[in-house]
């Protein structure tokens, strides 16, 4: 069993920079993976946003067509005079 004192632990220096290098590589790899995930999420949100805007535009066009058809029906029914 190892009995370390506080002095023993505080005097301990890494044998080499290998652990620091491994930690830096692990951090860099994790940072890279996080960046990829965030970019993927950004791309997906942009795609969804574009789809939503496209559907809103389509719905606007359908509403305009519906208003025109209702107006035409009212004119044919004699309830409204045609716009000139």
N, CA, C and O atoms as a GROMACS GRO file, in nm:
protein
  336
    1UNK      N    1   0.084  -0.118   0.000
    1UNK     CA    2   0.000   0.000   0.000
    1UNK      C    3   0.089   0.124   0.000
    1UNK      O    4   0.188   0.129   0.072
    2UNK      N    5   0.054   0.221  -0.080
    2UNK     CA    6   0.132   0.344  -0.087
    2UNK      C    7   0.078   0.445   0.012
    2UNK      O    8  -0.042   0.472   0.015
    3UNK      N    9   0.165   0.499   0.092
    3UNK     CA   10   0.127   0.605   0.184
    3UNK      C   11   0.192   0.734   0.136
    3UNK      O   12   0.312   0.755   0.152
    4UNK      N   13   0.108   0.820   0.077
    4UNK     CA   14   0.159   0.947   0.026
    4UNK      C   15   0.120   1.057   0.122
    4UNK      O   16   0.010   1.057   0.178
    5UNK      N   17   0.209   1.149   0.141
    5UNK     CA   18   0.176   1.267   0.220
    5UNK      C   19   0.143   1.378   0.123
    5UNK      O   20   0.166   1.366   0.003
    6UNK      N   21   0.089   1.487   0.176
    6UNK     CA   22   0.056   1.601   0.091
    6UNK      C   23   0.181   1.652   0.021
    6UNK      O   24   0.175   1.693  -0.095
    7UNK      N   25   0.294   1.650   0.090
    7UNK     CA   26   0.418   1.696   0.030
    7UNK      C   27   0.458   1.606  -0.087
    7UNK      O   28   0.503   1.654  -0.190
    8UNK      N   29   0.441   1.474  -0.070
    8UNK     CA   30   0.476   1.381  -0.177
    8UNK      C   31   0.394   1.410  -0.303
    8UNK      O   32   0.447   1.407  -0.414
    9UNK      N   33   0.265   1.438  -0.286
    9UNK     CA   34   0.179   1.463  -0.401
    9UNK      C   35   0.208   1.597  -0.465
    9UNK      O   36   0.204   1.609  -0.587
   10UNK      N   37   0.237   1.698  -0.385
   10UNK     CA   38   0.260   1.830  -0.442
   10UNK      C   39   0.394   1.837  -0.513
   10UNK      O   40   0.411   1.917  -0.605
   11UNK      N   41   0.489   1.756  -0.473
   11UNK     CA   42   0.620   1.756  -0.537
   11UNK      C   43   0.622   1.672  -0.665
   11UNK      O   44   0.720   1.675  -0.739
   12UNK      N   45   0.515   1.600  -0.690
   12UNK     CA   46   0.510   1.510  -0.806
   12UNK      C   47   0.503   1.592  -0.934
   12UNK      O   48   0.414   1.675  -0.950
   13UNK      N   49   0.595   1.568  -1.022
   13UNK     CA   50   0.594   1.632  -1.154
   13UNK      C   51   0.574   1.524  -1.258
   13UNK      O   52   0.622   1.412  -1.241
   14UNK      N   53   0.502   1.555  -1.365
   14UNK     CA   54   0.484   1.454  -1.469
   14UNK      C   55   0.619   1.409  -1.522
   14UNK      O   56   0.712   1.487  -1.536
   15UNK      N   57   0.626   1.279  -1.550
   15UNK     CA   58   0.752   1.222  -1.599
   15UNK      C   59   0.786   1.280  -1.735
   15UNK      O   60   0.903   1.302  -1.765
   16UNK      N   61   0.687   1.304  -1.816
   16UNK     CA   62   0.709   1.364  -1.947
   16UNK      C   63   0.582   1.436  -1.988
   16UNK      O   64   0.484   1.436  -1.915
   17UNK      N   65   0.585   1.496  -2.102
   17UNK     CA   66   0.469   1.572  -2.151
   17UNK      C   67   0.370   1.484  -2.225
   17UNK      O   68   0.276   1.534  -2.286
   18UNK      N   69   0.390   1.354  -2.221
   18UNK     CA   70   0.303   1.263  -2.296
   18UNK      C   71   0.158   1.276  -2.250
   18UNK      O   72   0.067   1.280  -2.333
   19UNK      N   73   0.135   1.284  -2.118
   19UNK     CA   74  -0.002   1.297  -2.069
   19UNK      C   75  -0.063   1.428  -2.115
   19UNK      O   76  -0.180   1.432  -2.155
   20UNK      N   77   0.015   1.537  -2.110
   20UNK     CA   78  -0.036   1.666  -2.156
   20UNK      C   79  -0.068   1.662  -2.305
   20UNK      O   80  -0.169   1.717  -2.349
   21UNK      N   81   0.018   1.598  -2.382
   21UNK     CA   82  -0.007   1.586  -2.526
   21UNK      C   83  -0.133   1.503  -2.553
   21UNK      O   84  -0.213   1.538  -2.639
   22UNK      N   85  -0.149   1.394  -2.478
   22UNK     CA   86  -0.268   1.311  -2.495
   22UNK      C   87  -0.393   1.389  -2.458
   22UNK      O   88  -0.495   1.378  -2.526
   23UNK      N   89  -0.385   1.467  -2.349
   23UNK     CA   90  -0.500   1.548  -2.308
   23UNK      C   91  -0.534   1.651  -2.415
   23UNK      O   92  -0.651   1.673  -2.446
   24UNK      N   93  -0.432   1.715  -2.471
   24UNK     CA   94  -0.456   1.815  -2.576
   24UNK      C   95  -0.517   1.750  -2.700
   24UNK      O   96  -0.609   1.805  -2.760
   25UNK      N   97  -0.464   1.634  -2.738
   25UNK     CA   98  -0.521   1.564  -2.855
   25UNK      C   99  -0.666   1.524  -2.828
   25UNK      O  100  -0.751   1.538  -2.916
   26UNK      N  101  -0.694   1.476  -2.708
   26UNK     CA  102  -0.831   1.437  -2.674
   26UNK      C  103  -0.922   1.558  -2.676
   26UNK      O  104  -1.035   1.552  -2.726
   27UNK      N  105  -0.874   1.670  -2.621
   27UNK     CA  106  -0.954   1.793  -2.623
   27UNK      C  107  -0.978   1.839  -2.766
   27UNK      O  108  -1.091   1.874  -2.802
   28UNK      N  109  -0.873   1.840  -2.848
   28UNK     CA  110  -0.888   1.882  -2.988
   28UNK      C  111  -0.985   1.793  -3.063
   28UNK      O  112  -1.066   1.842  -3.143
   29UNK      N  113  -0.978   1.663  -3.039
   29UNK     CA  114  -1.069   1.569  -3.105
   29UNK      C  115  -1.213   1.593  -3.061
   29UNK      O  116  -1.305   1.594  -3.143
   30UNK      N  117  -1.232   1.613  -2.931
   30UNK     CA  118  -1.367   1.639  -2.880
   30UNK      C  119  -1.420   1.771  -2.935
   30UNK      O  120  -1.536   1.780  -2.974
   31UNK      N  121  -1.334   1.873  -2.939
   31UNK     CA  122  -1.374   2.002  -2.994
   31UNK      C  123  -1.414   1.989  -3.141
   31UNK      O  124  -1.512   2.048  -3.185
   32UNK      N  125  -1.337   1.910  -3.216
   32UNK     CA  126  -1.367   1.888  -3.357
   32UNK      C  127  -1.502   1.817  -3.374
   32UNK      O  128  -1.581   1.854  -3.461
   33UNK      N  129  -1.526   1.717  -3.292
   33UNK     CA  130  -1.653   1.644  -3.301
   33UNK      C  131  -1.771   1.735  -3.265
   33UNK      O  132  -1.876   1.728  -3.328
   34UNK      N  133  -1.753   1.818  -3.165
   34UNK     CA  134  -1.860   1.912  -3.125
   34UNK      C  135  -1.888   2.009  -3.239
   34UNK      O  136  -2.004   2.038  -3.268
   35UNK      N  137  -1.783   2.058  -3.304
   35UNK     CA  138  -1.802   2.149  -3.416
   35UNK      C  139  -1.879   2.082  -3.530
   35UNK      O  140  -1.966   2.143  -3.592
   36UNK      N  141  -1.847   1.956  -3.557
   36UNK     CA  142  -1.919   1.882  -3.661
   36UNK      C  143  -2.067   1.867  -3.626
   36UNK      O  144  -2.154   1.886  -3.712
   37UNK      N  145  -2.095   1.834  -3.501
   37UNK     CA  146  -2.235   1.817  -3.458
   37UNK      C  147  -2.309   1.950  -3.468
   37UNK      O  148  -2.423   1.954  -3.515
   38UNK      N  149  -2.245   2.058  -3.424
   38UNK     CA  150  -2.310   2.189  -3.431
   38UNK      C  151  -2.335   2.232  -3.576
   38UNK      O  152  -2.440   2.289  -3.606
   39UNK      N  153  -2.240   2.205  -3.664
   39UNK     CA  154  -2.259   2.239  -3.805
   39UNK      C  155  -2.373   2.157  -3.865
   39UNK      O  156  -2.453   2.209  -3.942
   40UNK      N  157  -2.379   2.029  -3.830
   40UNK     CA  158  -2.487   1.942  -3.878
   40UNK      C  159  -2.622   1.993  -3.829
   40UNK      O  160  -2.718   1.996  -3.906
   41UNK      N  161  -2.629   2.034  -3.703
   41UNK     CA  162  -2.754   2.087  -3.648
   41UNK      C  163  -2.792   2.217  -3.720
   41UNK      O  164  -2.909   2.239  -3.751
   42UNK      N  165  -2.693   2.303  -3.744
   42UNK     CA  166  -2.719   2.429  -3.815
   42UNK      C  167  -2.775   2.401  -3.954
   42UNK      O  168  -2.871   2.466  -3.997
   43UNK      N  169  -2.714   2.304  -4.025
   43UNK     CA  170  -2.761   2.269  -4.160
   43UNK      C  171  -2.905   2.216  -4.156
   43UNK      O  172  -2.987   2.251  -4.241
   44UNK      N  173  -2.934   2.132  -4.057
   44UNK     CA  174  -3.070   2.077  -4.046
   44UNK      C  175  -3.172   2.184  -4.014
   44UNK      O  176  -3.281   2.184  -4.070
   45UNK      N  177  -3.137   2.277  -3.923
   45UNK     CA  178  -3.228   2.386  -3.892
   45UNK      C  179  -3.250   2.476  -4.013
   45UNK      O  180  -3.362   2.523  -4.036
   46UNK      N  181  -3.145   2.499  -4.091
   46UNK     CA  182  -3.160   2.582  -4.211
   46UNK      C  183  -3.252   2.513  -4.312
   46UNK      O  184  -3.337   2.578  -4.372
   47UNK      N  185  -3.236   2.382  -4.328
   47UNK     CA  186  -3.322   2.306  -4.419
   47UNK      C  187  -3.468   2.314  -4.374
   47UNK      O  188  -3.557   2.337  -4.454
   48UNK      N  189  -3.490   2.293  -4.243
   48UNK     CA  190  -3.627   2.300  -4.191
   48UNK      C  191  -3.686   2.440  -4.208
   48UNK      O  192  -3.802   2.456  -4.244
   49UNK      N  193  -3.604   2.542  -4.183
   49UNK     CA  194  -3.649   2.680  -4.199
   49UNK      C  195  -3.689   2.708  -4.344
   49UNK      O  196  -3.792   2.769  -4.370
   50UNK      N  197  -3.605   2.662  -4.437
   50UNK     CA  198  -3.637   2.681  -4.579
   50UNK      C  199  -3.767   2.610  -4.617
   50UNK      O  200  -3.848   2.664  -4.692
   51UNK      N  201  -3.787   2.488  -4.564
   51UNK     CA  202  -3.910   2.414  -4.593
   51UNK      C  203  -4.032   2.485  -4.536
   51UNK      O  204  -4.136   2.491  -4.602
   52UNK      N  205  -4.020   2.537  -4.415
   52UNK     CA  206  -4.132   2.608  -4.353
   52UNK      C  207  -4.168   2.732  -4.433
   52UNK      O  208  -4.286   2.758  -4.458
   53UNK      N  209  -4.066   2.809  -4.472
   53UNK     CA  210  -4.092   2.930  -4.551
   53UNK      C  211  -4.155   2.895  -4.686
   53UNK      O  212  -4.244   2.967  -4.734
   54UNK      N  213  -4.111   2.788  -4.747
   54UNK     CA  214  -4.169   2.745  -4.874
   54UNK      C  215  -4.316   2.708  -4.857
   54UNK      O  216  -4.400   2.743  -4.940
   55UNK      N  217  -4.346   2.637  -4.749
   55UNK     CA  218  -4.486   2.598  -4.724
   55UNK      C  219  -4.572   2.720  -4.694
   55UNK      O  220  -4.688   2.724  -4.734
   56UNK      N  221  -4.516   2.818  -4.624
   56UNK     CA  222  -4.592   2.941  -4.596
   56UNK      C  223  -4.621   3.014  -4.727
   56UNK      O  224  -4.731   3.064  -4.746
   57UNK      N  225  -4.522   3.020  -4.816
   57UNK     CA  226  -4.543   3.084  -4.947
   57UNK      C  227  -4.651   3.010  -5.026
   57UNK      O  228  -4.738   3.073  -5.086
   58UNK      N  229  -4.647   2.876  -5.025
   58UNK     CA  230  -4.748   2.797  -5.094
   58UNK      C  231  -4.886   2.823  -5.035
   58UNK      O  232  -4.984   2.836  -5.108
   59UNK      N  233  -4.893   2.831  -4.902
   59UNK     CA  234  -5.021   2.855  -4.837
   59UNK      C  235  -5.074   2.994  -4.873
   59UNK      O  236  -5.194   3.011  -4.894
   60UNK      N  237  -4.985   3.093  -4.881
   60UNK     CA  238  -5.025   3.227  -4.921
   60UNK      C  239  -5.083   3.228  -5.062
   60UNK      O  240  -5.183   3.295  -5.088
   61UNK      N  241  -5.019   3.154  -5.153
   61UNK     CA  242  -5.068   3.147  -5.291
   61UNK      C  243  -5.206   3.079  -5.296
   61UNK      O  244  -5.294   3.120  -5.371
   62UNK      N  245  -5.223   2.975  -5.215
   62UNK     CA  246  -5.353   2.906  -5.212
   62UNK      C  247  -5.462   2.996  -5.156
   62UNK      O  248  -5.576   2.995  -5.204
   63UNK      N  249  -5.428   3.075  -5.054
   63UNK     CA  250  -5.526   3.167  -4.998
   63UNK      C  251  -5.565   3.273  -5.101
   63UNK      O  252  -5.682   3.308  -5.113
   64UNK      N  253  -5.466   3.324  -5.175
   64UNK     CA  254  -5.496   3.421  -5.281
   64UNK      C  255  -5.588   3.359  -5.385
   64UNK      O  256  -5.684   3.424  -5.428
   65UNK      N  257  -5.563   3.235  -5.427
   65UNK     CA  258  -5.648   3.166  -5.524
   65UNK      C  259  -5.788   3.146  -5.467
   65UNK      O  260  -5.887   3.164  -5.538
   66UNK      N  261  -5.797   3.109  -5.342
   66UNK     CA  262  -5.927   3.089  -5.278
   66UNK      C  263  -6.007   3.220  -5.274
   66UNK      O  264  -6.127   3.220  -5.302
   67UNK      N  265  -5.941   3.330  -5.240
   67UNK     CA  266  -6.009   3.460  -5.239
   67UNK      C  267  -6.060   3.496  -5.378
   67UNK      O  268  -6.171   3.548  -5.392
   68UNK      N  269  -5.978   3.469  -5.480
   68UNK     CA  270  -6.021   3.498  -5.618
   68UNK      C  271  -6.140   3.412  -5.658
   68UNK      O  272  -6.235   3.461  -5.718
   69UNK      N  273  -6.135   3.284  -5.623
   69UNK     CA  274  -6.248   3.194  -5.656
   69UNK      C  275  -6.376   3.236  -5.584
   69UNK      O  276  -6.484   3.230  -5.643
   70UNK      N  277  -6.364   3.276  -5.460
   70UNK     CA  278  -6.482   3.322  -5.385
   70UNK      C  279  -6.538   3.448  -5.449
   70UNK      O  280  -6.659   3.464  -5.462
   71UNK      N  281  -6.449   3.537  -5.487
   71UNK     CA  282  -6.493   3.661  -5.553
   71UNK      C  283  -6.563   3.630  -5.685
   71UNK      O  284  -6.667   3.688  -5.715
   72UNK      N  285  -6.507   3.536  -5.764
   72UNK     CA  286  -6.570   3.497  -5.890
   72UNK      C  287  -6.708   3.436  -5.866
   72UNK      O  288  -6.803   3.465  -5.939
   73UNK      N  289  -6.720   3.351  -5.765
   73UNK     CA  290  -6.850   3.290  -5.732
   73UNK      C  291  -6.952   3.396  -5.691
   73UNK      O  292  -7.069   3.388  -5.729
   74UNK      N  293  -6.907   3.493  -5.614
   74UNK     CA  294  -6.999   3.599  -5.571
   74UNK      C  295  -7.045   3.683  -5.690
   74UNK      O  296  -7.160   3.726  -5.696
   75UNK      N  297  -6.953   3.706  -5.785
   75UNK     CA  298  -6.990   3.781  -5.907
   75UNK      C  299  -7.092   3.702  -5.987
   75UNK      O  300  -7.192   3.758  -6.032
   76UNK      N  301  -7.069   3.572  -6.004
   76UNK     CA  302  -7.161   3.488  -6.080
   76UNK      C  303  -7.296   3.475  -6.010
   76UNK      O  304  -7.399   3.459  -6.075
   77UNK      N  305  -7.296   3.482  -5.881
   77UNK     CA  306  -7.422   3.473  -5.805
   77UNK      C  307  -7.493   3.608  -5.804
   77UNK      O  308  -7.607   3.616  -5.758
   78UNK      N  309  -7.429   3.711  -5.852
   78UNK     CA  310  -7.492   3.843  -5.857
   78UNK      C  311  -7.484   3.918  -5.725
   78UNK      O  312  -7.554   4.017  -5.706
   79UNK      N  313  -7.402   3.873  -5.635
   79UNK     CA  314  -7.390   3.939  -5.505
   79UNK      C  315  -7.287   4.050  -5.506
   79UNK      O  316  -7.282   4.131  -5.414
   80UNK      N  317  -7.205   4.053  -5.610
   80UNK     CA  318  -7.098   4.152  -5.617
   80UNK      C  319  -7.077   4.191  -5.761
   80UNK      O  320  -7.097   4.109  -5.851
   81UNK      N  321  -7.035   4.315  -5.785
   81UNK     CA  322  -7.008   4.358  -5.920
   81UNK      C  323  -6.860   4.334  -5.952
   81UNK      O  324  -6.775   4.345  -5.863
   82UNK      N  325  -6.829   4.303  -6.077
   82UNK     CA  326  -6.689   4.277  -6.112
   82UNK      C  327  -6.604   4.401  -6.098
   82UNK      O  328  -6.648   4.512  -6.128
   83UNK      N  329  -6.479   4.382  -6.054
   83UNK     CA  330  -6.383   4.493  -6.046
   83UNK      C  331  -6.330   4.520  -6.186
   83UNK      O  332  -6.305   4.427  -6.263
   84UNK      N  333  -6.314   4.647  -6.217
   84UNK     CA  334  -6.264   4.683  -6.350
   84UNK      C  335  -6.133   4.752  -6.341
   84UNK      O  336  -6.076   4.790  -6.443
   0.00000   0.00000   0.00000
